[in-house]
Amino acid sequence: MAPLGPLGRILAQGVLATVAILARALPAAYAAALQNARKSGADKAAEQAARQGASFLGKTKIPRDEALFILNLTEKDATVEAIQRQYDRYFEANKVKNGGGSFYLQSKIYRAKELLDEFEKEKNEEGTVDGEEEEKAKKEEESGQK
């Protein structure tokens, strides 16, 4: 078998030199980009967006008032039963199998219910904690009066 010859050797050396340069340049460029992001505050903006519900894909949670609007509820009407009733009604009405439904609307309805259920769960947990604190305060007052 014949060797590659002088042209093949020159090409191989050029490829190796390019790979060596890129192997050093890319990590340095990435480190510089990270440093610039920290200086400009982009990393803090990304952390804040993550806390507000955004993912790396840029999706955010819908606001509570929009979730109520999607399910056609008001603040005072938003009980667990009412949320479930409206969810069932609108989700069924937008079934794609019925020949006129919309998967997009179904997903909006689902996300609205998910958010409102989460909010109600947090509200109930806070109520339990507040209730326990009130009971302790009442017991302390009663023991102080005796």
C-alpha positions as CSV (number, residue, x, y, z in Angstrom):
1,M,0.0,0.0,0.0
2,A,1.4,3.4,-1.0
3,P,1.8,6.1,1.6
4,L,-0.4,9.2,1.4
5,G,2.4,11.2,-0.1
6,P,3.5,14.7,0.6
7,L,0.1,16.3,-0.1
8,G,-1.7,13.9,2.3
9,R,0.9,14.6,5.0
10,I,0.4,18.4,4.6
11,L,-3.4,18.1,4.8
12,A,-3.1,15.9,8.0
13,Q,-0.8,18.4,9.6
14,G,-3.2,21.2,8.8
15,V,-6.2,19.3,10.3
16,L,-4.2,18.6,13.4
17,A,-3.1,22.2,13.8
18,T,-6.7,23.4,13.4
19,V,-8.0,20.9,16.0
20,A,-5.3,22.0,18.4
21,I,-6.1,25.7,18.0
22,L,-9.9,25.0,18.5
23,A,-9.2,22.9,21.6
24,R,-7.5,25.8,23.2
25,A,-9.7,28.6,21.9
26,L,-13.2,27.2,22.6
27,P,-12.8,26.8,26.4
28,A,-11.2,30.3,26.6
29,A,-14.1,31.8,24.6
30,Y,-16.7,30.0,26.8
31,A,-15.0,31.3,30.0
32,A,-15.0,34.8,28.6
33,A,-18.7,34.6,27.7
34,L,-19.5,33.4,31.2
35,Q,-17.5,36.3,32.7
36,N,-19.3,38.8,30.5
37,A,-22.7,37.4,31.5
38,R,-21.8,37.7,35.1
39,K,-20.7,41.3,34.6
40,S,-23.9,42.3,32.7
41,G,-26.2,40.6,35.2
42,A,-27.5,38.0,32.8
43,D,-27.0,35.2,35.2
44,K,-29.1,37.0,37.8
45,A,-31.8,37.6,35.3
46,A,-31.8,33.9,34.4
47,E,-32.1,33.0,38.1
48,Q,-34.9,35.4,38.6
49,A,-36.8,34.0,35.6
50,A,-36.3,30.5,37.0
51,R,-37.8,31.5,40.3
52,Q,-40.8,33.0,38.5
53,G,-41.5,29.7,36.7
54,A,-39.6,30.0,33.5
55,S,-37.7,27.0,32.3
56,F,-34.6,26.9,30.0
57,L,-37.1,26.7,27.1
58,G,-38.5,30.1,28.0
59,K,-41.9,28.8,29.1
60,T,-43.5,30.6,32.1
61,K,-46.4,29.8,34.4
62,I,-49.5,31.7,33.5
63,P,-50.6,34.4,36.0
64,R,-53.4,33.4,38.4
65,D,-55.8,36.0,37.0
66,E,-55.3,34.5,33.5
67,A,-55.9,31.0,34.9
68,L,-59.2,32.3,36.4
69,F,-60.1,33.9,33.1
70,I,-59.5,30.7,31.2
71,L,-61.8,28.7,33.5
72,N,-64.3,31.6,33.6
73,L,-64.1,32.0,37.4
74,T,-63.8,34.9,39.7
75,E,-61.6,35.1,42.9
76,K,-64.5,34.4,45.2
77,D,-65.9,31.6,43.0
78,A,-62.5,29.7,42.9
79,T,-63.2,26.7,45.1
80,V,-61.7,23.3,44.4
81,E,-65.1,22.0,43.3
82,A,-65.8,25.0,41.0
83,I,-62.3,24.6,39.4
84,Q,-62.9,20.9,38.8
85,R,-66.4,21.5,37.4
86,Q,-65.2,24.2,34.9
87,Y,-62.1,22.1,34.0
88,D,-64.3,19.1,33.2
89,R,-66.7,21.2,31.2
90,Y,-64.2,23.1,29.1
91,F,-61.8,20.1,28.6
92,E,-64.6,17.9,27.4
93,A,-65.9,20.6,25.1
94,N,-62.5,21.0,23.4
95,K,-61.8,17.3,22.8
96,V,-60.0,16.8,19.5
97,K,-62.0,13.6,18.9
98,N,-65.2,15.5,18.8
99,G,-64.2,16.9,15.5
100,G,-63.7,20.5,16.3
101,G,-61.7,20.6,19.5
102,S,-58.4,22.2,20.0
103,F,-55.4,20.5,21.7
104,Y,-54.0,24.0,22.3
105,L,-57.1,25.1,24.2
106,Q,-57.1,21.8,26.1
107,S,-53.5,22.4,27.2
108,K,-54.4,26.0,28.3
109,I,-57.3,24.6,30.3
110,Y,-55.1,21.9,31.9
111,R,-52.4,24.4,32.8
112,A,-55.0,26.8,34.3
113,K,-56.4,24.0,36.5
114,E,-52.9,22.9,37.5
115,L,-52.0,26.4,38.6
116,L,-55.2,27.0,40.5
117,D,-55.0,23.6,42.2
118,E,-51.4,24.4,43.3
119,F,-52.6,27.8,44.6
120,E,-55.5,26.2,46.6
121,K,-53.1,23.6,48.0
122,E,-50.7,26.3,49.2
123,K,-53.6,28.3,50.6
124,N,-54.9,25.3,52.6
125,E,-51.4,24.6,53.9
126,E,-51.0,28.2,55.0
127,G,-54.4,28.0,56.7
128,T,-53.4,24.9,58.6
129,V,-50.2,26.6,59.8
130,D,-52.0,29.8,60.7
131,G,-54.7,27.8,62.5
132,E,-52.2,25.9,64.6
133,E,-50.5,29.2,65.5
134,E,-53.8,30.7,66.5
135,E,-54.6,27.6,68.7
136,K,-51.2,27.9,70.4
137,A,-51.8,31.6,71.1
138,K,-55.3,30.9,72.5
139,K,-53.9,28.2,74.8
140,E,-51.2,30.6,76.0
141,E,-53.8,33.3,76.7
142,E,-56.0,30.9,78.6
143,S,-53.0,29.6,80.7
144,G,-52.0,33.2,81.4
145,Q,-55.5,34.1,82.6
146,K,-55.6,31.3,85.2
